[in-house]
């Protein structure tokens, strides 16, 4: 006699995998719509139509479209953290003598040059002004992102004979802020890459000094 579904581990896992797949498809659909429109105001109908699901599938995974777009932001954030770690290691490993240029390369190799991640974040920040729960959630994620970047920055700066002139968390936020400000100009200017390098380099040098 064949086993009951409840007794079959593989059968029990299938609904979980299906739900995970549905959630991932909804996130991809929302991201695609954001790419096309630059807005996080897509309707549930537009999202499920793009993903090929029903409204029921949407509400089985997300309570609101805001929650879905936050999932888009989370997915982007995870990619950025991974790229930062790889970018720092690659830049420093490829340099015989560590320098500020190597640290700049590590930052630029990890933080995305395209505006999508920042655009989604800007939309969420705008809504967070009036939604305390979203504000708290964004703060938690931002703190976690900075916590992942901070040791990479501090280690790199220390390794090439410099020390911070401000607290490590302030230093990290300043470097990210310099980069975000430069990325915001990509829509207006063609030399965005040059601006990114100058902004990050300025933050690194301005907030650290040689140890001797």
Phi, psi and omega in degrees: 000136181291149182290150174293154181303319184292341180264357185255108182304321181294320180292322179295328183284335185300314178299325179294316179296320180297317180295319178298318179295318179297316179300315180297321180292322178294320178297316179295322179295317179295321179295319179296319179294323177295320178301321184282324188250339184071015183234146175257027183253019179299143180282162175302319181300316180294321182292312182290329177295319180293322182276342181081032180238180178260168175300325179299321178295322179298308186286350172282344183243330183221144179279326183215167175292330176301318179296322178295314181291334173292325176295324175299315179298317179300318181296318178296319182297318180298320178295318181298315180299317179296317179295323179298312181299314180293319182296317179296312183298316182295316181295317183284323179293330183275359183246120180297318179243113183298142183213172175300324179299323179293322179292317177302316179299322179295317179296311183290333178286341181255312180289131185292137178281336181283155187276355189300312181302316181288326180294315177298317179298320180297319178297315180295321179296322179298317179288329182294338178302330184246001182231098183304321182295317179293322179299316180295321180293316178297320179298318179299315181291321179295317178298320180293321179295314179295324179296327178286325182280325188306309182296328178295316179294311183297316179300317183293316180295315181296320184295335180253028168079032177233158175231152181286147176256001175225172179298147182305322181290324177293318178301313182298314180296324181293319179297315179296318180298321178298317180292315180299318179298321179292319180297327182296344181267358183298331180288334187261329188232150180276340184264040184299323181297319179296320179294320180299313180299313183296319182293313181291318179298319179297319179294318181296313182286324183289337183245019175215166181212158178297146180283343178203000000 
